[in-house]
Amino acid sequence: MISIRNLSRFIKRLYLLSGYARHLQRKQRIILNATEKLEKPHNVRYAEWALWAWTAWACLFGIYQSWINIPEMEKMLNEQLQGAFTLDPQLILEMTVAGYGLLAAISAWIVLKIGAGKNWARGSLLGGFALEIAWAAVPPYHGILEYLTDVPDIGLQGYALYLLYAEPGRAWFRRAKASKAYNGAADRN
């Protein structure tokens, strides 16, 4: 026969078990939310495309400018160094191409890290953009043509930064950071 006392113990145990089950469900829901793949918003994808275009523009246009300025470089070297050094303009062009190749590799790495949700990469892009704007504003002024060549460079970066720092890009970077923080804390436990 079931006594009232045994029945109350049984109900108490069921209540405790249901509370523990709710606790486990809540914990599992938190883990699923933190570990689920965060859907990358279209703004971030468009920003990545703009940054790939910017990387290609900066490198290819820079190499082109260096190539068409070989006679000017040769004249400057002859006037300024007057035989003190023998620098071949072709060597300078090759060094310039290697420098732009390094710039392209670093830019590609930063774009990939932005696509992975790394907030430091987004901040690095913003810092580089601010330095570029400051550099463009400093004299000597080389004429309007010099500024026109900066339009695609500054425009693509500005567009990408707008997309990365406006919603929903900003929220995606915050969620990615919070997800990493939670996963790191879960790994330590």
C-alpha positions in Angstrom: 0.0 0.0 0.0 1.2 3.5 -0.8 1.3 5.8 2.1 1.0 9.6 1.8 4.6 9.8 3.0 5.9 7.6 0.2 3.7 9.4 -2.3 5.1 12.8 -1.2 8.7 11.4 -1.5 7.9 10.1 -5.0 6.5 13.5 -6.1 9.5 15.3 -4.6 11.9 13.0 -6.5 10.0 13.6 -9.7 10.1 17.3 -9.1 13.8 17.2 -8.5 14.4 15.1 -11.6 12.3 17.4 -13.8 14.3 20.3 -12.5 17.5 18.6 -13.3 16.2 17.7 -16.7 15.3 21.3 -17.3 18.8 22.3 -16.2 20.3 19.8 -18.6 18.1 21.1 -21.4 19.0 24.7 -20.7 22.7 23.8 -20.6 22.4 21.9 -23.8 20.5 24.7 -25.5 23.3 27.2 -24.5 26.0 24.9 -25.8 24.1 24.4 -29.1 23.6 28.1 -29.5 27.3 28.8 -28.8 28.7 26.1 -31.0 26.3 26.3 -34.0 27.8 27.7 -37.1 27.1 31.4 -37.2 25.5 32.3 -40.5 27.6 35.0 -42.2 25.4 37.9 -43.2 25.4 39.1 -46.8 27.0 42.4 -45.7 30.1 40.6 -44.6 30.3 38.6 -47.9 29.9 41.8 -49.9 32.6 43.4 -47.8 34.9 40.5 -48.5 34.3 40.8 -52.2 35.0 44.6 -52.0 38.2 43.8 -50.2 39.3 41.3 -52.7 38.7 43.8 -55.5 40.6 46.4 -53.4 43.6 44.1 -53.0 43.7 43.4 -56.8 43.3 47.1 -57.6 46.0 48.2 -55.2 48.5 45.6 -56.3 47.9 45.6 -60.1 47.7 49.4 -60.4 50.8 49.8 -58.2 52.8 47.5 -60.4 51.5 49.3 -63.5 52.5 52.7 -62.1 56.0 51.4 -61.3 56.4 49.9 -64.8 55.4 53.1 -66.6 57.7 55.2 -64.3 60.9 53.3 -65.2 62.3 56.1 -67.4 61.6 58.6 -64.7 63.2 56.4 -62.0 66.3 56.0 -64.2 66.6 59.7 -64.7 66.2 60.4 -61.0 68.8 57.8 -60.1 71.3 59.2 -62.6 70.8 62.8 -61.4 70.7 62.1 -57.6 73.2 59.4 -57.2 75.6 60.4 -60.0 77.5 57.1 -60.1 77.7 56.6 -56.4 75.5 53.5 -56.8 74.7 51.5 -59.8 71.1 50.6 -59.4 69.4 49.0 -62.4 65.8 50.3 -62.8 64.7 46.8 -63.7 65.9 45.6 -60.3 63.9 48.4 -58.6 60.8 47.3 -60.6 61.4 43.7 -59.5 61.7 44.8 -55.9 58.5 46.8 -56.3 56.6 43.8 -57.7 57.9 41.7 -54.8 56.7 44.4 -52.3 53.3 44.4 -53.9 53.2 40.6 -53.8 53.9 40.8 -50.1 51.2 43.4 -49.7 48.7 41.2 -51.6 49.6 38.2 -49.3 49.1 40.3 -46.1 45.8 41.8 -47.5 44.6 38.3 -48.5 45.4 37.0 -45.0 43.4 39.9 -43.4 40.4 39.4 -45.7 40.4 35.7 -44.8 40.5 36.5 -41.1 37.7 39.0 -41.5 35.6 36.3 -43.2 36.4 34.1 -40.2 34.9 36.7 -37.9 38.2 38.0 -36.3 37.5 41.4 -34.8 41.2 42.3 -34.7 41.3 42.0 -38.6 38.4 44.3 -38.9 40.1 46.8 -36.6 43.4 46.5 -38.5 41.6 47.4 -41.7 40.0 50.4 -40.1 43.4 51.5 -38.8 45.0 51.1 -42.2 42.2 53.0 -43.8 42.6 55.9 -41.4 46.4 56.0 -42.1 45.7 56.0 -45.9 43.2 58.9 -45.6 45.8 60.8 -43.5 48.5 60.1 -46.1 46.3 61.2 -49.0 45.6 64.5 -47.2 49.3 65.4 -46.6 51.1 67.5 -49.2 52.8 67.5 -51.7 49.9 67.6 -54.0 50.5 66.0 -57.3 47.4 67.1 -59.1 43.9 65.9 -59.5 45.0 62.8 -61.4 46.8 61.5 -58.3 43.6 61.9 -56.3 41.5 60.2 -59.0 43.6 57.1 -58.8 42.9 57.0 -55.0 39.1 56.9 -55.6 38.8 53.2 -56.2 41.3 52.5 -53.4 39.6 54.6 -50.8 36.1 53.9 -52.1 36.4 50.1 -51.9 37.9 50.2 -48.5 35.3 52.7 -47.2 32.4 50.6 -48.6 33.8 47.4 -47.0 34.3 49.1 -43.7 30.8 50.5 -43.8 29.4 47.0 -44.3 31.6 45.5 -41.6 30.7 48.1 -38.9 27.0 48.6 -39.8 24.3 46.1 -38.8 24.1 43.1 -39.4 27.9 42.9 -39.8 28.6 44.4 -36.4 26.3 42.0 -34.7 27.9 39.0 -36.5 31.3 40.0 -35.2 29.9 40.4 -31.7 28.3 36.9 -31.8 31.4 35.4 -33.2 33.5 36.9 -30.3 30.9 35.8 -27.7 30.8 32.3 -29.2 34.6 32.0 -28.9 34.6 33.3 -25.4 31.9 30.7 -24.3 33.7 27.8 -26.1 37.0 28.8 -24.5 35.3 28.8 -21.0 33.6 25.5 -21.7 37.0 24.0 -22.8 38.6 25.1 -19.5 35.8 23.4 -17.4 
